[in-house]
Amino acid sequence: MKYLILIPDGLADWEVESLGNRTPLDYADPENMNYLAREGVCGVAKTIPDGFEPGSDIANMTILGVDPRKYYTGRGPIEAVAMGVEGEIFFRCNLVYVERGVMVDYSGNRIGDSEAKRAFEVLNSACNYDFVSFHHGVSFRGILALHKDFDEIPKTYPPHDIMGERYEKYLPSNGPLAKLLNELMEWSVEVLAEIESRANMIWPWSGGKKPEFPKFSKKYGLRGAMISEVDLLKGVGKAMGMDVIDVPGVTAYVDTNYRGLARATLRALKSHGAVVLHTEGIDEVGHEGEVEKKVEAILMYDEKIVGYLLDRLDLDETKIMLIPDHPTPVKLRTHVAEEVPFVIKDGKKDDVSRFTEKECRRGKLGRVDGLRLMEILMSI
């Protein structure tokens, strides 16, 4: 038996008045996801343990059975693992756009990959601290690495959580490392202005030291593969000893290479017992707050990923779990720590006929602790 875990980031949402008080998922009425609901068993899962911020790092660790309370050290370190970055402390580093003291865009006005890479190169060459280095990931995403230890890692805030707000009150505070981060952020404004980048500041956040995760093969007795567009999930996969498969032409947005991702998934299932396919585009349009665009993104994912795979998989020999990691309500433009709908197709059924946040609550599996999802997938 093969196991396929599909994670459309940020798929779940709240009811939207302009959609007739339906969620984007409900309104989209995706044919292939609904097929999974009719042919499988459904439920809702708590993917953010109490006391944690609703980030994709925490949610996806939970889905894969890695308890954040034991193993989480920060998002930056996980992405550093994916990129092979060395150092003592690592922060996720966004290229952002600010104006008159307000966080306008967490993605640096949707800065392109090549322009972002150039910006990180310039930041690296211009930095006067020999223990600080910058590393480009995908698009606006990067890593700020410190090749020196500090006693205290300051609290930081995701830039996508403070869109439209004055950013000064969210700057790192207290201690030498907070002071250094503030200095680097202020310095970056001058550096990025000189190269006329569409992003105009860096924003370091979620820092920590490298994690030590339990290995996927030891935990589940299967060779696992991770396919994702973003370094965060690649880092989770590498930290778990999974094979991380890169796909050309991915953008981590709705214009990504969906066919390439789906084909890579089919190839990986031939040589691996379990494959995780994580995609980012739906979450990104949720952060943009565009409800119509999110509906379109859901339908695109349903056709180009779910439908494509269902047409080509041996469904008798493949168990499928479809689950968003967390909700990203378009009204808030950020994540919330609420339960998410999920479905497992393995030959058993309940009376749920549509894959929606509301309908999955009626499913046979009920309310589930997210840390048990993999156990449930492999046992039912």
Long-range contacts (C-beta under 8 A, 24 or more apart in sequence): 1-317, 1-318, 1-319, 2-269, 2-272, 2-273, 2-274, 2-275, 2-317, 2-318, 2-319, 3-222, 3-273, 3-274, 3-275, 3-318, 3-319, 3-321, 3-377, 3-378, 4-265, 4-269, 4-274, 4-275, 4-277, 4-309, 4-313, 4-318, 4-319, 4-320, 4-321, 5-63, 5-64, 5-274, 5-275, 5-276, 5-277, 5-320, 5-321, 5-323, 5-377, 6-277, 6-305, 6-306, 6-309, 6-320, 6-321, 6-322, 6-323, 7-60, 7-63, 7-276, 7-277, 7-278, 7-279, 7-323, 7-324, 7-325, 8-279, 8-282, 8-298, 8-301, 8-305, 8-322, 8-324, 9-56, 9-278, 9-279, 9-280, 9-281, 9-282, 9-283, 9-324, 9-325, 9-326, 9-328, 10-282, 10-283, 10-284, 10-286, 10-287, 10-324, 10-325, 10-326, 10-327, 10-328, 10-335, 11-282, 11-283, 11-298, 11-301, 11-324, 11-327, 11-328, 11-340, 12-324, 12-326, 12-327, 12-328, 12-338, 12-340, 12-341, 12-357, 13-286, 13-294, 13-327, 13-328, 13-329, 13-330, 13-357, 14-327, 14-329, 14-330, 14-331, 14-332, 16-291, 16-330, 16-331, 18-291, 19-291, 19-295, 23-356, 23-357, 23-358, 24-291, 24-294, 24-295, 24-298, 24-330, 25-298, 25-341, 25-355, 25-356, 25-357, 26-354, 26-356, 26-357, 26-358, 27-295, 28-295, 28-298, 28-299, 28-302, 29-354, 30-298, 30-299, 30-301, 30-302, 30-306, 30-355, 31-302, 31-307, 32-302, 32-303, 32-306, 32-307, 32-310, 33-302, 33-306, 33-322, 33-343, 33-355, 34-353, 34-354, 34-355, 35-310, 36-306, 36-310, 36-320, 36-322, 36-343, 36-345, 36-355, 37-343, 37-352, 37-353, 37-354, 37-355, 37-359, 37-360, 38-349, 38-352, 38-353, 39-345, 39-349, 40-320, 40-343, 40-344, 40-345, 40-346, 40-348, 40-349, 40-350, 41-343, 41-344, 41-346, 41-348, 41-349, 41-350, 41-352, 41-363, 41-364, 41-365, 41-380, 42-341, 42-342, 42-343, 42-344, 42-350, 42-352, 42-355, 42-359, 42-360, 42-362, 42-363, 42-364, 42-365, 43-341, 43-342, 43-360, 43-361, 43-363, 43-364, 43-365, 43-366, 43-367, 43-368, 44-339, 44-340, 44-341, 44-342, 44-357, 44-360, 44-361, 44-363, 44-366, 44-367, 44-368, 45-323, 45-339, 45-340, 45-342, 45-367, 45-368, 45-369, 45-370, 45-373, 46-339, 46-367, 46-368, 46-369, 46-370, 47-323, 47-325, 47-326, 47-339, 47-340, 47-370, 48-326, 48-337, 48-370, 49-370, 49-371, 52-337, 53-158, 53-335, 53-337, 54-326, 54-335, 54-336, 54-337, 54-338, 55-158, 55-206, 55-326, 55-335, 56-232, 56-233, 56-283, 56-325, 56-326, 56-335, 57-206, 57-232, 57-236, 59-325, 59-326, 59-370, 60-232, 60-233, 60-236, 60-278, 60-325, 61-213, 61-236, 62-370, 62-371, 62-373, 63-323, 63-325, 63-370, 63-373, 63-374, 64-216, 64-236, 64-240, 64-276, 64-374, 65-214, 65-219, 65-220, 65-371, 65-372, 65-373, 65-374, 65-375, 66-213, 66-214, 66-236, 66-240, 67-371, 71-211, 71-212, 71-213, 71-214, 72-211, 73-208, 73-209, 73-210, 73-211, 74-153, 74-206, 74-207, 74-208, 74-209, 75-205, 75-206, 75-232, 76-143, 76-144, 76-204, 76-205, 76-206, 76-207, 76-208, 77-207, 77-208, 77-209, 77-210, 77-211, 77-235, 78-211, 78-231, 78-232, 78-235, 78-236, 78-239, 79-137, 79-141, 79-143, 79-231, 79-232, 79-234, 79-235, 80-135, 80-143, 80-145, 80-210, 80-235, 81-210, 81-211, 81-235, 81-238, 81-239, 82-137, 82-231, 82-232, 82-233, 82-234, 82-235, 82-237, 82-238, 82-244, 83-135, 83-137, 83-143, 83-231, 83-235, 85-133, 85-135, 85-143, 85-145, 86-145, 86-147, 87-133, 87-145, 87-146, 87-147, 88-146, 88-147, 88-148, 88-149, 88-150, 88-209, 89-145, 89-146, 89-148, 89-149, 89-150, 89-153, 89-177, 89-207, 89-208, 89-209, 90-143, 90-144, 90-145, 90-146, 90-207, 90-208, 90-209, 90-210, 91-143, 91-144, 91-146, 91-156, 91-181, 91-204, 91-205, 91-206, 91-207, 92-141, 92-142, 92-143, 92-144, 92-204, 92-205, 92-206, 92-207, 93-134, 93-141, 93-142, 93-143, 93-144, 93-202, 93-203, 93-204, 93-205, 94-140, 94-141, 94-142, 94-159, 94-202, 94-203, 94-205, 95-119, 95-120, 95-140, 95-142, 95-192, 95-197, 95-199, 95-201, 95-202, 95-203, 96-140, 96-159, 96-199, 96-200, 96-201, 96-202, 96-203, 97-198, 97-199, 97-200, 97-201, 98-167, 98-200, 98-201, 101-166, 101-167, 101-168, 102-164, 102-165, 102-166, 102-167, 103-159, 103-162, 103-163, 103-164, 103-165, 103-166, 103-167, 103-170, 104-163, 104-164, 105-163, 106-140, 106-158, 106-159, 106-160, 106-163, 106-203, 106-287, 107-139, 107-140, 107-284, 108-140, 108-197, 108-198, 108-199, 108-200, 109-198, 109-199, 110-139, 110-140, 110-198, 111-139, 111-140, 111-197, 111-198, 111-199, 112-139, 113-138, 113-139, 113-251, 115-197, 115-198, 116-140, 116-141, 116-142, 116-199, 118-195, 118-197, 119-192, 119-195, 119-197, 119-199, 122-191, 122-192, 122-194, 122-195, 123-188, 123-191, 123-192, 123-202, 126-191, 127-184, 129-180, 132-180, 132-184, 134-202, 137-230, 137-231, 138-229, 138-230, 138-231, 138-250, 138-251, 138-252, 139-251, 139-252, 139-253, 140-199, 141-230, 141-231, 141-252, 143-231, 144-184, 144-202, 144-204, 146-177, 150-175, 150-176, 150-177, 151-175, 152-177, 153-177, 153-207, 153-208, 154-178, 154-181, 154-207, 156-181, 156-204, 156-205, 156-206, 156-207, 157-205, 158-205, 158-206, 158-334, 159-203, 159-205, 160-287, 160-333, 160-334, 161-334, 161-335, 163-287, 163-333, 163-334, 172-204, 211-239, 212-239, 213-239, 213-240, 214-240, 215-240, 215-241, 216-240, 216-241, 216-242, 216-274, 217-241, 220-273, 220-274, 220-374, 220-378, 221-273, 222-272, 222-273, 222-274, 223-271, 223-272, 223-273, 223-274, 224-272, 224-273, 224-274, 224-275, 224-276, 225-268, 225-271, 225-272, 225-274, 225-275, 225-276, 226-275, 226-276, 226-278, 227-261, 227-264, 227-265, 227-268, 227-275, 227-276, 227-277, 227-278, 228-276, 228-277, 228-278, 228-279, 228-280, 229-256, 229-261, 229-278, 229-279, 229-280, 230-278, 230-280, 233-276, 233-278, 237-276, 242-276, 243-268, 243-272, 252-280, 252-281, 252-284, 253-280, 253-281, 253-284, 254-281, 254-282, 254-284, 254-285, 254-293, 254-296, 254-297, 254-300, 255-281, 256-280, 256-281, 258-300, 258-301, 258-304, 258-305, 258-308, 259-304, 259-308, 261-305, 262-304, 262-305, 262-308, 262-309, 265-309, 266-309, 266-312, 266-313, 269-313, 269-318, 277-305, 278-325, 279-305, 282-324, 282-328, 283-328, 285-330, 286-328, 286-329, 286-330, 286-333, 287-328, 287-333, 287-334, 288-333, 289-330, 289-331, 289-333, 290-330, 291-330, 294-330, 315-345, 316-347, 319-344, 319-345, 319-346, 319-377, 319-378, 320-344, 320-345, 320-346, 321-345, 321-373, 321-377, 322-355, 323-373, 327-357, 339-367, 342-368, 342-373, 344-376, 344-377, 344-380, 346-377, 346-380, 348-380
